[in-house]
Amino acid sequence: MAEADCFCGIDVSARRLDVALRPQGTTWHVANDAAGVAALTARLVAAAPTLIVCEATGGLEIPLVLACAAQGLPIVVLNPRQVRDFARSLGRRAKTDKLDAAVLAHYAEALRPPVRPLPDAAAYALSALVARRQQLMEMLVAEQNRLGSALPGVRPSLETHIAWLRAEVRDLDQELAAQVASNPVWHATAALLQSVPGIGKGIATVLVAELPELGTLTRRQIAALAGVAPFDRESGGTRRKGLIGGGRSGVRRALYMAVVTGIVHNPVVRRYYRHLRTEQPAKPPKVALVACMRKLITILNAMLRDGTRWHETTSAA
């Protein structure tokens, strides 16, 4: 490690940002508002850290991340579970905002996660709209299920709410379409994705918003990022079935819907699914579906990498 190396951990909460520098041991905090973020980024520019890390906190970190990106600071947003596992490995049981910032700085120094291109404000806004649509759809499905067994006294309330939810979903669909159309890169990406049988506007928009790395990573990396790569579980003479895990749940959900539709409408997905279900030993339905999801994301990754539309003959590999 070079003498000038400096690693920064920032613990984000609703009201303040706790900061720790390592190996210097410097700590301080600022308010989590526009003035506090501006003061923090100015101090970090002067410190010139090798790496800055913070945790994903449901959107509270976005203003900080955007401000750091605007200043060219190398910031990485971590999965909180990774940080918790790292803290446990150090034997850290106490938990305060100041200690959490120190653990984050230690994580940055020890593991040095790679800095990847960060979404801009427009990309964050698109992702927020996609997430909101999913929330509304979950509420809509729940209300429709309740309507089926509802007593007459509550049916009018349910019907009114269902109508409102459907109208909100329609409005969001229009807003999402306008956002994608206004961005030439998103529009071109969505057009390529929609050339695939089984992928419509909704799934394409989810992939544009939630998986901007599509087309820039290897097939193994993109499968892991989408959460459809199985992980081996072997120890000594014991060998258990590999399981998928992690990744981005919204992307995995979109791939699942694309594959379910593709089994009917996409010749490549249909042939591959039938092959997995009929080969010896035959794969269980869920295993075959996940394998098709992995194959589909690999094909999509290659299409966007090469800038080509769907062709059955070239997508069958």
TORSE-721869 format. One record per residue (C-alpha): residue number from 1; residue in one letter; x, y, z. Coordinates in nm, 4 decimals, decimal comma. Each point is the difference from the previous one (the first is absolute). Last residue first. Example, Ala and Ser with C-alpha at 12.3 -4.5 7.8 and 13.67 -1.06 7.14 Angstrom:
REC   n res       c1       c2       c3
REC   2   S   1,3670  -0,1060   0,7140
REC   1   A  -0,1370  -0,3440   0,0660
This chain:
REC   n res       c1       c2       c3
REC 317   A  -2,5901  -2,1380  -2,8978
REC 316   A  -0,3472   0,0547  -0,1469
REC 315   S   0,0334   0,3745  -0,0240
REC 314   T   0,1627   0,0125  -0,3446
REC 313   T  -0,2719  -0,2045  -0,1728
REC 312   E  -0,2827   0,1601   0,1968
REC 311   H   0,1044   0,3530  -0,0832
REC 310   W  -0,0602   0,2706   0,2579
REC 309   R   0,1436   0,3428  -0,0755
REC 308   T   0,3701   0,0830  -0,0022
REC 307   G   0,2003   0,2658   0,1861
REC 306   D   0,2916  -0,2373   0,0628
REC 305   R   0,0126   0,0396   0,3790
REC 304   L  -0,3756   0,0542   0,0101
REC 303   M  -0,0666  -0,3291  -0,1786
REC 302   A   0,2661  -0,1871   0,1998
REC 301   N  -0,1518   0,1081   0,3317
REC 300   L  -0,3487  -0,0897  -0,1224
REC 299   I   0,1223  -0,3508  -0,0922
REC 298   T   0,1597  -0,0482   0,3419
REC 297   I  -0,3136   0,1316   0,1699
REC 296   L  -0,2046  -0,2575  -0,1929
REC 295   K   0,2269  -0,2934   0,0833
REC 294   R  -0,0073   0,0835   0,3707
REC 293   M  -0,3784   0,0356  -0,0047
REC 292   C  -0,0252  -0,3310  -0,1873
REC 291   A   0,2119  -0,1671   0,2696
REC 290   V  -0,2265   0,1542   0,2643
REC 289   L  -0,3070  -0,1418  -0,1753
REC 288   A   0,1569  -0,3460  -0,0314
REC 287   V   0,0815  -0,0069   0,3709
REC 286   K  -0,3554   0,1057   0,0838
REC 285   P  -0,1511  -0,2681  -0,2268
REC 284   P   0,2144  -0,2857   0,1371
REC 283   K   0,2819  -0,1089  -0,2349
REC 282   A  -0,0324  -0,3336  -0,1771
REC 281   P   0,2815  -0,2478   0,0614
REC 280   Q   0,0034  -0,0737  -0,2831
REC 279   E  -0,1157   0,2724  -0,2368
REC 278   T  -0,3727   0,0762  -0,0198
REC 277   R  -0,0407   0,3092   0,2203
REC 276   L   0,3331   0,1558  -0,0974
REC 275   H  -0,0665  -0,0516  -0,3717
REC 274   R  -0,3528   0,1388   0,0340
REC 273   Y   0,1353   0,3153   0,1633
REC 272   Y   0,2685   0,0415  -0,2676
REC 271   R  -0,2470  -0,0443  -0,2827
REC 270   R  -0,2470   0,2482   0,1503
REC 269   V   0,2689   0,2593   0,0752
REC 268   V   0,1267  -0,0124  -0,3579
REC 267   P  -0,3477  -0,0047  -0,1569
REC 266   N  -0,1258   0,3013   0,2026
REC 265   H  -0,3817   0,0223   0,0229
REC 264   V  -0,1179  -0,2674   0,2452
REC 263   I   0,3124  -0,0657   0,2074
REC 262   G   0,0796   0,3680  -0,0587
REC 261   T  -0,2926   0,1185   0,2109
REC 260   V   0,1245  -0,1920   0,3045
REC 259   V   0,3560   0,1024  -0,0951
REC 258   A  -0,0808   0,3714  -0,0181
REC 257   M  -0,1916  -0,0173   0,3291
REC 256   Y   0,2985  -0,1644   0,1708
REC 255   L   0,2393   0,2518  -0,1529
REC 254   A  -0,2063   0,2859   0,1427
REC 253   R   0,0007  -0,1571   0,3485
REC 252   R   0,3767  -0,0530  -0,0165
REC 251   V   0,0490   0,3634  -0,1023
REC 250   G  -0,2144   0,1246   0,2874
REC 249   S   0,1800  -0,2297   0,2447
REC 248   R   0,3433   0,1292  -0,0840
REC 247   G   0,2768  -0,2451   0,0812
REC 246   G   0,0175  -0,2126   0,3105
REC 245   G  -0,0780  -0,3682  -0,0234
REC 244   I  -0,0012  -0,3033  -0,2258
REC 243   L   0,0550  -0,3415   0,1509
REC 242   G   0,2318  -0,2865  -0,0890
REC 241   K  -0,1127  -0,3462   0,1041
REC 240   R   0,2014  -0,1619   0,2751
REC 239   R   0,3346  -0,1746  -0,0049
REC 238   T   0,1473  -0,1510   0,3130
REC 237   G   0,3308  -0,1842  -0,0304
REC 236   G   0,1997   0,2919   0,1337
REC 235   S  -0,2200   0,3065  -0,0284
REC 234   E  -0,1948   0,0933  -0,3104
REC 233   R  -0,2677   0,2612  -0,0548
REC 232   D   0,0406   0,1482  -0,3491
REC 231   F  -0,1715   0,3311  -0,0738
REC 230   P  -0,2636   0,0175  -0,2717
REC 229   A  -0,0060   0,3139  -0,2191
REC 228   V  -0,3488   0,1480  -0,0375
REC 227   G   0,0367   0,3045   0,2277
REC 226   A  -0,0005   0,2616  -0,2776
REC 225   L   0,3460   0,1152   0,1066
REC 224   A   0,1207  -0,3611   0,0059
REC 223   A  -0,1298  -0,0620  -0,3527
REC 222   I   0,1587   0,3261  -0,1204
REC 221   Q   0,3377  -0,0957   0,1466
REC 220   R  -0,0058  -0,3509  -0,1455
REC 219   R  -0,0923   0,1215  -0,3484
REC 218   T   0,2694   0,2667   0,0098
REC 217   L  -0,0928   0,3613   0,0643
REC 216   T  -0,0734   0,3086  -0,2144
REC 215   G  -0,3157  -0,1058  -0,1863
REC 214   L  -0,2318   0,0340   0,2981
REC 213   E   0,1696   0,2239   0,2585
REC 212   P  -0,3086   0,2272   0,0040
REC 211   L  -0,1945  -0,2788   0,1758
REC 210   E  -0,2787   0,1546   0,2089
REC 209   A  -0,1261   0,2808  -0,2237
REC 208   V   0,0551  -0,1470  -0,3464
REC 207   L  -0,0957  -0,3494   0,1209
REC 206   V  -0,3202   0,1268   0,1626
REC 205   T  -0,0874   0,1985  -0,3133
REC 204   A   0,0470  -0,3071  -0,2196
REC 203   I  -0,2252  -0,2041   0,2282
REC 202   G  -0,2788   0,2571  -0,0245
REC 201   K   0,0365   0,0714  -0,3706
REC 200   G  -0,0201  -0,3632  -0,1035
REC 199   I   0,2423  -0,2893   0,0162
REC 198   G  -0,1394  -0,3423  -0,0925
REC 197   P   0,1330  -0,0062  -0,3546
REC 196   V   0,3227   0,2058  -0,0046
REC 195   S  -0,0196   0,3151  -0,2178
REC 194   Q  -0,1136   0,1772   0,3162
REC 193   L   0,3533  -0,0135   0,1368
REC 192   L   0,1477   0,1753  -0,3030
REC 191   A  -0,2643   0,2742   0,0137
REC 190   A   0,0506   0,0444   0,3755
REC 189   T   0,3735   0,0519  -0,0540
REC 188   A  -0,0574   0,2559  -0,2765
REC 187   H  -0,2496   0,1950   0,2120
REC 186   W   0,2230  -0,0139   0,3080
REC 185   V   0,2946   0,1363  -0,1984
REC 184   P  -0,2067   0,2701  -0,1751
REC 183   N  -0,1604   0,1227   0,3266
REC 182   S  -0,3374   0,1717  -0,0441
REC 181   A  -0,1690  -0,3219  -0,1140
REC 180   V   0,0901  -0,1738   0,3268
REC 179   Q  -0,1438   0,2829   0,2107
REC 178   A  -0,3155   0,0233  -0,2113
REC 177   A  -0,0625  -0,3746   0,0231
REC 176   L   0,0512   0,0126   0,3764
REC 175   E  -0,2452   0,2889   0,0337
REC 174   Q  -0,2626  -0,1787  -0,2104
REC 173   D   0,0413  -0,3193   0,2029
REC 172   L  -0,0234   0,2050   0,3187
REC 171   D  -0,3327   0,1490  -0,1112
REC 170   R  -0,1351  -0,3450  -0,0852
REC 169   V   0,1148  -0,1358   0,3369
REC 168   E  -0,1697   0,2900   0,1792
REC 167   A  -0,3245  -0,0640  -0,1890
REC 166   R   0,0121  -0,3673   0,0914
REC 165   L   0,0588   0,0895   0,3652
REC 164   W  -0,2972   0,2382   0,0013
REC 163   A  -0,2302  -0,2619  -0,1528
REC 162   I   0,1169  -0,2565   0,2557
REC 161   H  -0,0613   0,2473   0,2844
REC 160   T  -0,3545   0,0690  -0,1168
REC 159   E  -0,0718  -0,3710  -0,0442
REC 158   L   0,1329  -0,0770   0,3478
REC 157   S  -0,2122   0,2690   0,1626
REC 156   P  -0,3100  -0,1108  -0,1928
REC 155   R   0,0632  -0,3657   0,0996
REC 154   V   0,0128   0,0691   0,3749
REC 153   G  -0,3681  -0,0412   0,0925
REC 152   P  -0,0654  -0,2692  -0,2590
REC 151   L   0,2410  -0,2440   0,1669
REC 150   A   0,3395  -0,0489  -0,1614
REC 149   S   0,1190  -0,3402  -0,1214
REC 148   G   0,1145   0,0879  -0,3517
REC 147   L   0,0582   0,3642   0,0884
REC 146   R   0,2820  -0,0927   0,2368
REC 145   N   0,1991  -0,1532  -0,2852
REC 144   Q  -0,0552   0,3100  -0,2098
REC 143   E   0,1225   0,2154   0,2896
REC 142   A   0,3205  -0,2046   0,0370
REC 141   V   0,0686   0,0055  -0,3748
REC 140   L  -0,0443   0,3783  -0,0091
REC 139   M   0,2240   0,0534   0,3036
REC 138   E   0,2769  -0,2042  -0,1620
REC 137   M  -0,0493   0,1890  -0,3263
REC 136   L   0,0252   0,3331   0,1814
REC 135   Q   0,3283  -0,0993   0,1636
REC 134   Q   0,1391  -0,1202  -0,3339
REC 133   R  -0,0935   0,3315  -0,1597
REC 132   R   0,1775   0,1860   0,2804
REC 131   A   0,3182  -0,2002  -0,0568
REC 130   V  -0,0057   0,0806  -0,3725
REC 129   L  -0,0561   0,3689   0,0772
REC 128   A   0,2926  -0,0009   0,2444
REC 127   S   0,2243  -0,1653  -0,2597
REC 126   L  -0,0856   0,2716  -0,2508
REC 125   A   0,0805   0,2715   0,2548
REC 124   Y   0,3323  -0,1659   0,0862
REC 123   A   0,0839  -0,0141  -0,3706
REC 122   A  -0,0856   0,3691  -0,0431
REC 121   A   0,2188   0,0965   0,2977
REC 120   D   0,2997  -0,1844  -0,1417
REC 119   P   0,0716  -0,3661   0,0537
REC 118   L   0,3526  -0,0836   0,1164
REC 117   P   0,2804  -0,1423  -0,2115
REC 116   R   0,1756  -0,2745   0,1972
REC 115   V   0,2644   0,0294   0,2709
REC 114   P   0,1339  -0,3418   0,0923
REC 113   P  -0,0248  -0,1145   0,3620
REC 112   R   0,3238   0,0610   0,1912
REC 111   L  -0,0157  -0,2971   0,2395
REC 110   A   0,2169   0,1035   0,2952
REC 109   E   0,0105   0,3796  -0,0370
REC 108   A  -0,3650   0,0421  -0,1021
REC 107   Y  -0,1184  -0,2422   0,2684
REC 106   H   0,2032   0,1883   0,2635
REC 105   A  -0,1665   0,3255  -0,1109
REC 104   L  -0,3404  -0,1679   0,0259
REC 103   V   0,0834  -0,1324   0,3470
REC 102   A   0,0999   0,3517   0,1092
REC 101   A  -0,3290   0,1415  -0,1306
REC 100   D  -0,1899  -0,2692   0,1902
REC  99   L   0,1892   0,0910   0,3170
REC  98   K  -0,1080   0,3636  -0,0283
REC  97   D  -0,3618  -0,0942  -0,0757
REC  96   T  -0,0064  -0,2344   0,2966
REC  95   K   0,0083  -0,3793   0,0157
REC  94   A   0,1900  -0,2161   0,2443
REC  93   R   0,0466  -0,3603  -0,1117
REC  92   R   0,3245   0,0293  -0,1963
REC  91   G   0,1754  -0,3379  -0,0047
REC  90   L   0,1874   0,0914  -0,3178
REC  89   S  -0,1819  -0,2717  -0,1976
REC  88   R  -0,3249   0,1364   0,1412
REC  87   A   0,0799   0,3431  -0,1445
REC  86   F   0,0677  -0,1547  -0,3436
REC  85   D  -0,3295  -0,1895   0,0074
REC  84   R  -0,1835   0,3208   0,0902
REC  83   V   0,1753   0,1861  -0,2824
REC  82   Q  -0,0937  -0,2608  -0,2589
REC  81   R  -0,3594   0,0009   0,1257
REC  80   P  -0,0189   0,3773  -0,0418
REC  79   N   0,0607  -0,0337  -0,3778
REC  78   L   0,2618   0,2593  -0,0838
REC  77   V  -0,0098   0,3315  -0,1873
REC  76   V   0,3445   0,0879  -0,1391
REC  75   I   0,1466   0,3513  -0,0210
REC  74   P   0,3061   0,1175  -0,1927
REC  73   L  -0,0365   0,3824   0,0107
REC  72   G  -0,0422   0,1717  -0,3374
REC  71   Q  -0,1679   0,3038   0,1525
REC  70   A  -0,3336  -0,0738  -0,1706
REC  69   A   0,0316  -0,3632   0,1121
REC  68   C   0,0402   0,1114   0,3600
REC  67   A  -0,3117   0,2205  -0,0223
REC  66   L  -0,2029  -0,2780  -0,1647
REC  65   V   0,1054  -0,2492   0,2667
REC  64   L  -0,0835   0,2400   0,2840
REC  63   P  -0,3420   0,0852  -0,1453
REC  62   I  -0,0694  -0,3754  -0,0538
REC  61   E   0,0956  -0,1296   0,3469
REC  60   L  -0,3480   0,0343   0,1508
REC  59   G  -0,1346  -0,2153  -0,2853
REC  58   G  -0,0802  -0,3211   0,1868
REC  57   T   0,3207  -0,0015   0,1988
REC  56   A   0,2620  -0,1427  -0,2367
REC  55   E   0,3206   0,0053   0,1993
REC  54   C   0,2937   0,2368  -0,0353
REC  53   V   0,3506  -0,0287  -0,1414
REC  52   I   0,2636   0,2528  -0,1009
REC  51   L   0,3263  -0,1009  -0,1673
REC  50   T   0,3473   0,1445  -0,0527
REC  49   P  -0,1001   0,3105   0,1929
REC  48   A   0,0989   0,3438  -0,1345
REC  47   A  -0,0075   0,1793   0,3402
REC  46   A  -0,0750   0,3376  -0,1649
REC  45   V  -0,2762  -0,1525  -0,2128
REC  44   L  -0,1294  -0,1696   0,3145
REC  43   R  -0,0296   0,3333   0,1819
REC  42   A  -0,1979   0,1522  -0,2885
REC  41   T  -0,2177  -0,3105  -0,0181
REC  40   L  -0,0829   0,0290   0,3693
REC  39   A  -0,0857   0,3698  -0,0107
REC  38   A  -0,2301  -0,0504  -0,2987
REC  37   V  -0,1670  -0,3003   0,1654
REC  36   G  -0,0580   0,1997   0,3190
REC  35   A  -0,1464   0,2975  -0,1842
REC  34   A  -0,2357  -0,2165  -0,2077
REC  33   D  -0,1148  -0,2067   0,2952
REC  32   N   0,1313  -0,2996   0,1918
REC  31   A   0,1542   0,2070   0,2777
REC  30   V   0,3720  -0,0443   0,0472
REC  29   H   0,2169  -0,2417   0,1964
REC  28   W   0,3637  -0,0400   0,0952
REC  27   T   0,2662  -0,2673   0,0256
REC  26   T   0,3752  -0,0067  -0,0635
REC  25   G   0,1744  -0,3328   0,0623
REC  24   Q   0,2742   0,0773  -0,2528
REC  23   P   0,0032  -0,3581  -0,1319
REC  22   R  -0,2868   0,0390  -0,0844
REC  21   L  -0,2428   0,2876  -0,0157
REC  20   A  -0,3399  -0,0129   0,1722
REC  19   V  -0,3162   0,1935  -0,0830
REC  18   D  -0,3419   0,0077   0,1648
REC  17   L  -0,2724   0,1517  -0,2183
REC  16   R  -0,3025   0,1449   0,1749
REC  15   R  -0,3772   0,0205   0,0274
REC  14   A  -0,1428  -0,2924  -0,1980
REC  13   S   0,3018  -0,2206   0,0477
REC  12   V   0,3052  -0,0659  -0,2139
REC  11   D   0,3221  -0,1495   0,1347
REC  10   I   0,2928   0,1217  -0,2080
REC   9   G   0,3257  -0,1938  -0,0232
REC   8   C   0,3110   0,1586  -0,1487
REC   7   F   0,3305  -0,1541  -0,0985
REC   6   C   0,3197   0,2030  -0,0341
REC   5   D   0,3138  -0,1008  -0,1848
REC   4   A   0,2804   0,2579   0,0266
REC   3   E   0,2578  -0,2442   0,1354
REC   2   A  -0,0697  -0,2441  -0,2811
REC   1   M  -0,1366  -0,3382   0,0982
